[in-house]
Each structure stands twice: as structure tokens, then as C-alpha cells.
Amino acid sequence: MASSEERGRQASIDGFAHEHMVCGILMKRYKNVSLVDLPLSPYDIIIVFKNERNEEIIIRAQVKTSRTSISFTGGTRGGVDREYKSGVKTYVQSTKTSDVVIGYKPISDDQFELYFVPTILIEKWDSKSKSLNILSSLKNNYEILEHCKDKDFVLEKAKEYGLI
């Protein structure tokens, strides 16, 4: 069995790998997508695309590895290096920190699911996490991703899906 240090190191590697994988998946669809190379940023990826009215949309996305639920918190370190000296404290994702949390659920080495959770909903729920079973209507739901900053759209769809 792996030590807690080895498990922590592997979890960190998985997190970075999943960010890169999500970025690549989104890049194939939206083209103008980039990882954010700012270590204290509350989001991992920037997505830029034109909407149906040819307006440029910029989405800030935070990626979370998710097996049974999606955590909406940030600012903490996992694994063996839990002592945080940067002064950054734990926070819950909100419209101030990002536009969407993307849950990356690995199924196997080459299969996965993406859950797109707008921070508008996270603020409404006032919750630090949600079960993937509850969020099944957001799985691979690119319409929600593309409209994640449109409060009326998100809340209408959330009601339709039984999320609020």
C-alpha cells in the first residue's frame, strides 16, 4: 500500500493532469482555450468563444477531480504539503472567483465525464460540495457551460433540472 506521502503526490499529479486533459477537450471544441499560469489564481482555465450574437464570451473555469461529488472549495493544499504559507485561505467558489467549476470524473484511463457547475448555482446552494448523482443533468452539458454567466438562463435550467 502507498504511503500517505505517495498518495498525496499522486493526487497532485492527477489534479494537474486532469486540468491539462480538460483544457485539451475544451480546446478541440472551442479552439481558444488556455491553462492559466498564475499560481494564486482561483481558476485554472480560460475559455474564449463567440456566442450566437457574435459577441466574445470569456469564461473562467476551475477544474476539480470528482469521483462521487464535486468540491466547490479552493485555497487549500492536499497531500503531504498541507502547510500553507501564502496567506490564502479556504474559500468557496463564487461568481467573484470563477464562472464555472468543471468536475472531471475519471471512469478509466481513456474515459471520463465532465460536469459543468455554474458558480451562480454554487452561490444559490450555499454549499461546499454536491453529489455527482444530484448533478447528473449537468454532465457533459455544454449548453450550461456556454451560458454559465447568464443568471436567468442558469436559474431557469436549474429549476427545469430540479436543482433548485
C-alpha positions in Angstrom: 0.0 0.0 0.0 1.2 3.5 -0.9 2.3 5.8 1.9 0.2 9.0 2.6 3.1 11.0 1.1 2.9 8.9 -2.2 -0.9 9.1 -2.3 -0.7 12.9 -1.8 1.9 13.2 -4.5 -0.2 11.1 -6.9 -3.3 13.2 -6.1 -1.4 16.3 -7.0 -0.1 14.8 -10.3 -3.7 13.6 -11.1 -5.0 17.1 -10.5 -2.5 18.7 -12.9 -3.1 16.0 -15.5 -6.8 16.5 -15.3 -6.5 20.2 -15.8 -4.5 19.6 -18.9 -6.9 16.9 -20.2 -10.0 19.2 -19.6 -8.1 22.1 -21.4 -7.4 19.8 -24.4 -11.0 18.6 -24.5 -12.3 22.2 -24.5 -9.7 23.3 -27.0 -10.9 20.8 -29.5 -14.4 22.2 -29.2 -13.8 26.0 -28.6 -10.2 26.4 -30.0 -9.3 29.5 -27.9 -8.7 27.8 -24.6 -5.7 28.1 -22.3 -4.4 26.9 -18.9 -3.9 29.8 -16.5 -0.2 30.1 -15.4 -0.9 32.1 -12.3 -0.3 30.1 -9.1 -2.7 32.1 -6.9 -5.5 32.3 -9.4 -8.8 30.9 -8.3 -9.4 29.4 -11.8 -7.4 27.0 -13.9 -8.6 27.6 -17.5 -9.8 30.5 -19.7 -12.3 29.7 -22.5 -13.0 32.3 -25.2 -15.6 31.9 -27.9 -18.2 33.9 -29.9 -21.8 33.4 -28.9 -24.8 33.3 -31.3 -24.8 37.1 -31.5 -21.0 37.1 -32.4 -20.1 38.6 -29.0 -16.9 37.4 -27.4 -17.5 35.4 -24.2 -14.7 34.8 -21.7 -15.3 32.0 -19.1 -13.1 31.4 -16.1 -13.1 27.7 -15.2 -11.9 25.8 -12.1 -11.2 22.1 -12.6 -11.9 19.6 -9.8 -11.2 15.9 -9.9 -14.6 14.3 -8.9 -15.2 10.7 -8.1 -18.6 10.8 -6.2 -19.0 14.5 -5.5 -17.6 17.9 -6.6 -15.9 20.1 -4.1 -16.5 23.8 -4.6 -13.8 24.9 -2.2 -10.3 26.3 -3.0 -7.3 27.7 -1.3 -6.3 24.5 0.4 -3.4 22.1 -0.2 -3.9 18.4 -0.3 -1.5 15.6 0.3 1.7 15.8 2.4 2.3 19.5 1.9 -0.7 20.9 3.8 1.0 23.7 5.5 0.1 26.8 3.6 2.3 29.9 3.9 0.9 32.1 1.2 -1.8 33.7 3.3 -4.5 32.4 1.0 -7.4 31.0 3.0 -10.0 28.4 2.1 -12.9 29.8 0.1 -16.0 28.6 -1.7 -16.0 29.3 -5.5 -18.3 32.1 -6.4 -19.0 34.5 -9.3 -16.2 36.6 -7.9 -13.6 33.9 -8.2 -14.7 31.9 -11.4 -17.7 31.4 -13.7 -17.9 27.6 -13.7 -16.5 24.6 -11.8 -15.8 21.7 -14.0 -15.9 18.3 -12.3 -13.7 15.8 -14.1 -14.8 12.3 -13.3 -12.3 9.6 -14.4 -14.0 6.4 -15.4 -10.9 4.7 -16.8 -7.6 5.8 -18.3 -9.3 6.9 -21.5 -12.9 7.5 -20.4 -14.3 10.4 -18.3 -17.3 12.6 -17.7 -17.3 16.4 -17.3 -19.8 18.2 -15.0 -20.3 21.9 -15.6 -21.5 23.7 -12.5 -22.0 27.5 -12.8 -20.9 29.5 -9.8 -24.3 31.2 -10.0 -25.7 27.9 -8.7 -23.0 27.4 -6.1 -23.9 30.7 -4.6 -27.6 29.8 -4.6 -26.9 26.5 -2.9 -24.5 27.9 -0.3 -22.8 24.5 -0.3 -19.2 23.3 -0.3 -19.9 20.3 -2.5 -22.6 18.3 -4.3 -23.0 14.7 -5.2 -22.5 13.8 -8.9 -25.8 11.9 -8.7 -27.6 15.2 -7.9 -25.7 16.9 -10.7 -26.3 14.3 -13.4 -28.2 16.9 -15.6 -25.0 19.0 -15.8 -22.9 16.0 -17.1 -21.4 16.9 -20.5 -23.9 19.7 -20.7 -22.1 22.2 -22.9 -25.2 24.4 -23.2 -24.8 25.1 -19.5 -21.1 25.8 -19.9 -21.7 28.3 -22.7 -24.4 30.1 -20.7 -22.8 29.8 -17.3 -22.6 33.6 -16.8 -26.3 34.2 -17.8 -28.1 34.2 -14.5 -31.6 34.0 -15.9 -30.7 31.1 -18.2 -28.8 29.2 -15.4 -31.6 29.5 -12.9 -34.3 28.6 -15.4 -32.4 25.4 -16.4 -31.7 24.6 -12.8 -35.4 24.7 -12.0 -36.1 22.6 -15.1 -33.5 20.0 -13.9 -34.8 20.1 -10.3 -31.5 21.5 -8.9 -33.2 24.4 -7.1 
